[in-house]
Amino acid sequence: MREIIIIEQSSDSPFVEFNPNKGTLSIHGKSLLENTYDFYGPVLEAVKGFVNDEFSPLTVDVRFDYLNSSTSRYFMELLMILENSDADHEIKWYYEEGDDVIEEKGEQFKSLAELEFVISVLDLKRA
């Protein structure tokens, strides 16, 4: 069993859970971080280890309320890590109805990634 990473949400950082045993990575909330390397670096390293060792698919569940440009760079790095591995990974990008900014950001990432990338309106009744 590999180590599960859980980072609790704060006023400027999202909730993150990487569960290599289930093949899931969840990112939910606002990402207004000034030092994204300290926050996302360990998660990206764990994902690299997972995709290099396991050859198993990873499902990434993303529900950003807001993300700054520094966070966007780290999310692109995550997509590149997944693209360069041998498994078929899936990105599930959720946005609240009417949140054009997060929807468009998802569309931008989708256009740049050669991965299964599903963009959906978040069902607030089930979230």
PLY file of the C-alpha trace (Angstrom):
ply
format ascii 1.0
element vertex 127
property float x
property float y
property float z
element edge 126
property int vertex1
property int vertex2
end_header
0.00 0.00 0.00
1.29 3.40 -0.99
1.02 6.48 1.18
-2.13 8.59 0.81
-1.57 12.36 0.71
-4.27 14.56 2.22
-3.95 18.34 2.41
-6.82 20.11 4.14
-8.37 23.16 2.52
-7.53 26.64 3.82
-8.61 30.14 2.82
-6.06 30.21 -0.02
-5.43 26.55 -0.78
-7.62 23.70 -2.02
-8.34 20.34 -0.47
-6.10 17.74 -2.10
-6.25 13.98 -1.76
-3.97 11.67 -3.68
-4.86 8.02 -3.14
-2.50 5.82 -5.17
-4.23 2.70 -3.86
-7.45 3.76 -5.61
-5.74 5.60 -8.48
-7.38 8.94 -7.65
-6.33 12.55 -7.22
-8.91 15.09 -6.03
-8.39 18.86 -5.98
-11.29 20.98 -4.66
-11.51 24.65 -3.74
-9.62 27.90 -4.23
-5.95 27.98 -5.16
-4.59 31.46 -4.44
-1.17 30.27 -3.33
1.89 32.47 -3.57
4.33 29.58 -3.26
2.76 26.85 -5.34
5.95 24.77 -5.40
5.78 24.07 -1.66
2.13 23.09 -1.96
1.96 21.17 -5.25
5.57 19.93 -5.50
5.16 16.92 -3.18
1.88 15.96 -4.88
3.47 16.10 -8.34
6.39 13.99 -7.14
4.00 11.40 -5.72
2.04 11.33 -8.99
5.29 10.90 -10.96
6.21 7.95 -8.76
2.77 6.45 -9.20
2.65 6.68 -12.99
6.25 5.45 -13.34
5.84 2.50 -10.97
2.26 1.38 -11.36
1.40 1.77 -15.06
-2.16 2.13 -13.73
-4.64 4.81 -14.76
-5.15 7.83 -12.56
-8.49 9.63 -12.34
-8.11 13.32 -11.51
-11.21 15.00 -10.09
-10.89 18.81 -10.26
-13.33 21.32 -8.75
-11.58 24.69 -8.60
-13.52 27.68 -7.30
-10.60 29.83 -8.42
-7.04 29.23 -9.54
-4.27 31.75 -10.08
-1.73 31.67 -12.90
0.88 29.97 -10.73
-1.55 27.16 -9.99
-2.33 26.89 -13.71
1.36 26.25 -14.41
1.42 23.40 -11.89
-1.77 21.93 -13.29
-0.18 21.96 -16.76
2.83 20.18 -15.30
0.49 17.53 -13.88
-1.09 17.07 -17.31
2.36 16.67 -18.90
3.34 14.04 -16.32
0.20 12.08 -17.14
0.61 12.49 -20.91
4.14 11.14 -20.75
3.14 7.93 -19.01
1.85 4.72 -20.53
-1.55 4.45 -18.82
-4.89 5.92 -19.90
-5.59 8.65 -17.36
-8.79 10.66 -17.05
-9.35 14.26 -16.01
-12.80 15.19 -14.67
-13.08 18.99 -14.59
-16.14 20.36 -12.80
-17.43 23.92 -12.67
-20.48 25.58 -11.17
-23.18 26.56 -13.63
-22.58 30.14 -14.75
-18.88 30.13 -13.79
-17.56 30.96 -17.24
-14.02 31.57 -16.01
-13.53 28.06 -14.58
-15.36 26.49 -17.52
-13.11 28.31 -20.01
-10.00 27.39 -18.03
-11.05 23.75 -18.25
-11.57 24.12 -22.01
-8.07 25.61 -22.33
-6.49 22.74 -20.44
-8.51 20.22 -22.44
-7.29 21.73 -25.72
-3.67 21.44 -24.58
-3.86 17.92 -23.15
-3.88 14.66 -25.03
-5.80 12.91 -22.28
-9.36 11.81 -21.65
-10.71 15.14 -20.37
-14.37 15.51 -19.35
-15.79 18.92 -18.47
-19.08 18.92 -16.56
-21.36 21.26 -14.66
-21.13 20.49 -10.96
-24.38 19.10 -9.58
-24.54 21.04 -6.31
-27.20 18.70 -4.97
-24.71 15.80 -5.11
-21.43 17.65 -4.41
0 1
1 2
2 3
3 4
4 5
5 6
6 7
7 8
8 9
9 10
10 11
11 12
12 13
13 14
14 15
15 16
16 17
17 18
18 19
19 20
20 21
21 22
22 23
23 24
24 25
25 26
26 27
27 28
28 29
29 30
30 31
31 32
32 33
33 34
34 35
35 36
36 37
37 38
38 39
39 40
40 41
41 42
42 43
43 44
44 45
45 46
46 47
47 48
48 49
49 50
50 51
51 52
52 53
53 54
54 55
55 56
56 57
57 58
58 59
59 60
60 61
61 62
62 63
63 64
64 65
65 66
66 67
67 68
68 69
69 70
70 71
71 72
72 73
73 74
74 75
75 76
76 77
77 78
78 79
79 80
80 81
81 82
82 83
83 84
84 85
85 86
86 87
87 88
88 89
89 90
90 91
91 92
92 93
93 94
94 95
95 96
96 97
97 98
98 99
99 100
100 101
101 102
102 103
103 104
104 105
105 106
106 107
107 108
108 109
109 110
110 111
111 112
112 113
113 114
114 115
115 116
116 117
117 118
118 119
119 120
120 121
121 122
122 123
123 124
124 125
125 126
